[in-house]
Amino acid sequence: MVDDNNHNNTETAKRRDMALRRALSTPPKPKQAPVKPKKQKPKAQLKKDQG
């Protein structure tokens, strides 16, 4: 697991850099708002599955 994390550090760093560059280059879009309710829906489904 430690080795995998070490190898993935470079990939995660690149992904973070790209995300930061995109965030700085583009202003916050209204598309971010509908993303939150989408995350809540699967949680509700998980609760139903557990019940």
Rosetta blueprint (number, residue, H / E / L):
1 M L
2 V H
3 D H
4 D H
5 N H
6 N H
7 H H
8 N H
9 N H
10 T H
11 E H
12 T H
13 A H
14 K H
15 R H
16 R H
17 D H
18 M H
19 A H
20 L H
21 R H
22 R H
23 A H
24 L H
25 S H
26 T L
27 P L
28 P L
29 K L
30 P L
31 K L
32 Q H
33 A H
34 P H
35 V H
36 K H
37 P H
38 K H
39 K H
40 Q H
41 K H
42 P H
43 K H
44 A H
45 Q H
46 L H
47 K H
48 K H
49 D H
50 Q H
51 G L
